[in-house]
Amino acid sequence: MATANEQNAALLDLTQGRTAMLFAMGAASAQDKQTAGELYAAFKTQRARRRDELLDRLQDLKEHLNAAIDAVELELGLDLPNRAGDRHYVSEPPQGS
């Protein structure tokens, strides 16, 4: 979980944090717009790779998270019809994709 949280923080920084802001300001003020465009394309590729790495890490954690959810629900005395791993969770596509 700690690694996933760190990956999430890094992705957030690349999406709307200091790194994203600095990059956007640098690209906007660049004299060579072609180079700025190439750098922005590389930046987006890096951000997409980080997002995919985080999703892979979360997939690895899924079994453990489902077990933790089941344990908490059992402790709370919730009588649910199925276990966490059998539920269908709906996700939304990442913003900006």
Phi and psi in degrees as GROMACS dihedral restraints (atoms count N, CA, C in turn):
[ dihedral_restraints ]
;  ai    aj    ak    al  type     phi  dphi    fc
    3     4     5     6     1   -61.7    20    10
    4     5     6     7     1   -42.1    20    10
    6     7     8     9     1   -64.0    20    10
    7     8     9    10     1   -42.5    20    10
    9    10    11    12     1   -63.4    20    10
   10    11    12    13     1   -40.1    20    10
   12    13    14    15     1   -64.3    20    10
   13    14    15    16     1   -39.6    20    10
   15    16    17    18     1   -65.7    20    10
   16    17    18    19     1   -42.0    20    10
   18    19    20    21     1   -63.7    20    10
   19    20    21    22     1   -39.3    20    10
   21    22    23    24     1   -63.9    20    10
   22    23    24    25     1   -41.5    20    10
   24    25    26    27     1   -63.6    20    10
   25    26    27    28     1   -41.2    20    10
   27    28    29    30     1   -64.8    20    10
   28    29    30    31     1   -41.6    20    10
   30    31    32    33     1   -65.6    20    10
   31    32    33    34     1   -40.7    20    10
   33    34    35    36     1   -61.4    20    10
   34    35    36    37     1   -40.9    20    10
   36    37    38    39     1   -61.8    20    10
   37    38    39    40     1   -40.6    20    10
   39    40    41    42     1   -72.5    20    10
   40    41    42    43     1   -20.1    20    10
   42    43    44    45     1   -92.4    20    10
   43    44    45    46     1   -46.6    20    10
   45    46    47    48     1  -146.4    20    10
   46    47    48    49     1    15.3    20    10
   48    49    50    51     1   -94.3    20    10
   49    50    51    52     1  -162.1    20    10
   51    52    53    54     1   -59.4    20    10
   52    53    54    55     1   -43.5    20    10
   54    55    56    57     1   -61.0    20    10
   55    56    57    58     1   -44.1    20    10
   57    58    59    60     1   -62.4    20    10
   58    59    60    61     1   -42.5    20    10
   60    61    62    63     1   -66.1    20    10
   61    62    63    64     1   -45.3    20    10
   63    64    65    66     1   -63.0    20    10
   64    65    66    67     1   -41.6    20    10
   66    67    68    69     1   -64.8    20    10
   67    68    69    70     1   -44.7    20    10
   69    70    71    72     1   -62.1    20    10
   70    71    72    73     1   -42.2    20    10
   72    73    74    75     1   -66.4    20    10
   73    74    75    76     1   -40.4    20    10
   75    76    77    78     1   -65.5    20    10
   76    77    78    79     1   -42.9    20    10
   78    79    80    81     1   -66.7    20    10
   79    80    81    82     1   -38.9    20    10
   81    82    83    84     1   -66.7    20    10
   82    83    84    85     1   -31.5    20    10
   84    85    86    87     1   -98.0    20    10
   85    86    87    88     1     2.6    20    10
   87    88    89    90     1   -67.4    20    10
   88    89    90    91     1   141.4    20    10
   90    91    92    93     1   -75.4    20    10
   91    92    93    94     1   -37.8    20    10
   93    94    95    96     1   -95.1    20    10
   94    95    96    97     1    96.5    20    10
   96    97    98    99     1   -66.9    20    10
   97    98    99   100     1   -31.0    20    10
   99   100   101   102     1   -65.5    20    10
  100   101   102   103     1   -46.9    20    10
  102   103   104   105     1   -63.0    20    10
  103   104   105   106     1   -40.8    20    10
  105   106   107   108     1   -61.1    20    10
  106   107   108   109     1   -40.4    20    10
  108   109   110   111     1   -64.8    20    10
  109   110   111   112     1   -40.6    20    10
  111   112   113   114     1   -66.0    20    10
  112   113   114   115     1   -41.5    20    10
  114   115   116   117     1   -64.6    20    10
  115   116   117   118     1   -39.1    20    10
  117   118   119   120     1   -65.8    20    10
  118   119   120   121     1   -38.9    20    10
  120   121   122   123     1   -62.3    20    10
  121   122   123   124     1   -41.5    20    10
  123   124   125   126     1   -65.8    20    10
  124   125   126   127     1   -38.7    20    10
  126   127   128   129     1   -61.6    20    10
  127   128   129   130     1   -45.6    20    10
  129   130   131   132     1   -64.5    20    10
  130   131   132   133     1   -36.9    20    10
  132   133   134   135     1   -63.4    20    10
  133   134   135   136     1   -44.9    20    10
  135   136   137   138     1   -61.7    20    10
  136   137   138   139     1   -43.4    20    10
  138   139   140   141     1   -63.8    20    10
  139   140   141   142     1   -42.0    20    10
  141   142   143   144     1   -64.3    20    10
  142   143   144   145     1   -39.7    20    10
  144   145   146   147     1   -64.0    20    10
  145   146   147   148     1   -42.2    20    10
  147   148   149   150     1   -62.7    20    10
  148   149   150   151     1   -40.2    20    10
  150   151   152   153     1   -62.8    20    10
  151   152   153   154     1   -44.6    20    10
  153   154   155   156     1   -63.9    20    10
  154   155   156   157     1   -38.5    20    10
  156   157   158   159     1   -63.1    20    10
  157   158   159   160     1   -40.8    20    10
  159   160   161   162     1   -65.6    20    10
  160   161   162   163     1   -43.5    20    10
  162   163   164   165     1   -62.4    20    10
  163   164   165   166     1   -39.1    20    10
  165   166   167   168     1   -62.5    20    10
  166   167   168   169     1   -43.9    20    10
  168   169   170   171     1   -62.4    20    10
  169   170   171   172     1   -42.4    20    10
  171   172   173   174     1   -65.0    20    10
  172   173   174   175     1   -36.1    20    10
  174   175   176   177     1   -63.8    20    10
  175   176   177   178     1   -39.3    20    10
  177   178   179   180     1   -62.8    20    10
  178   179   180   181     1   -34.2    20    10
  180   181   182   183     1   -84.0    20    10
  181   182   183   184     1   -11.1    20    10
  183   184   185   186     1   -53.0    20    10
  184   185   186   187     1   -47.5    20    10
  186   187   188   189     1   -60.3    20    10
  187   188   189   190     1   -42.7    20    10
  189   190   191   192     1   -67.9    20    10
  190   191   192   193     1   -39.7    20    10
  192   193   194   195     1   -66.6    20    10
  193   194   195   196     1   -41.2    20    10
  195   196   197   198     1   -61.8    20    10
  196   197   198   199     1   -41.4    20    10
  198   199   200   201     1   -63.5    20    10
  199   200   201   202     1   -39.4    20    10
  201   202   203   204     1   -66.7    20    10
  202   203   204   205     1   -41.9    20    10
  204   205   206   207     1   -60.9    20    10
  205   206   207   208     1   -46.2    20    10
  207   208   209   210     1   -59.8    20    10
  208   209   210   211     1   -41.6    20    10
  210   211   212   213     1   -64.7    20    10
  211   212   213   214     1   -42.5    20    10
  213   214   215   216     1   -65.8    20    10
  214   215   216   217     1   -44.0    20    10
  216   217   218   219     1   -63.8    20    10
  217   218   219   220     1   -37.9    20    10
  219   220   221   222     1   -64.8    20    10
  220   221   222   223     1   -44.5    20    10
  222   223   224   225     1   -63.3    20    10
  223   224   225   226     1   -35.1    20    10
  225   226   227   228     1   -78.5    20    10
  226   227   228   229     1    -7.6    20    10
  228   229   230   231     1    75.9    20    10
  229   230   231   232     1    23.1    20    10
  231   232   233   234     1   -76.5    20    10
  232   233   234   235     1   130.8    20    10
  234   235   236   237     1  -103.5    20    10
  235   236   237   238     1    87.5    20    10
  237   238   239   240     1  -100.7    20    10
  238   239   240   241     1   150.3    20    10
  240   241   242   243     1   -69.6    20    10
  241   242   243   244     1   -21.5    20    10
  243   244   245   246     1  -148.1    20    10
  244   245   246   247     1   163.4    20    10
  246   247   248   249     1   -78.0    20    10
  247   248   249   250     1   162.0    20    10
  249   250   251   252     1   -56.8    20    10
  250   251   252   253     1   -39.4    20    10
  252   253   254   255     1   -68.2    20    10
  253   254   255   256     1   -17.8    20    10
  255   256   257   258     1   -94.4    20    10
  256   257   258   259     1    -2.9    20    10
  258   259   260   261     1   -86.8    20    10
  259   260   261   262     1   151.8    20    10
  261   262   263   264     1  -101.5    20    10
  262   263   264   265     1   110.7    20    10
  264   265   266   267     1   -97.4    20    10
  265   266   267   268     1   131.7    20    10
  267   268   269   270     1   -97.6    20    10
  268   269   270   271     1   126.8    20    10
  270   271   272   273     1  -109.5    20    10
  271   272   273   274     1   164.4    20    10
  273   274   275   276     1  -110.9    20    10
  274   275   276   277     1   151.8    20    10
  276   277   278   279     1   -63.4    20    10
  277   278   279   280     1   148.8    20    10
  279   280   281   282     1   -57.8    20    10
  280   281   282   283     1   145.2    20    10
  282   283   284   285     1   -64.1    20    10
  283   284   285   286     1   140.8    20    10
  285   286   287   288     1    84.9    20    10
  286   287   288   289     1     4.1    20    10
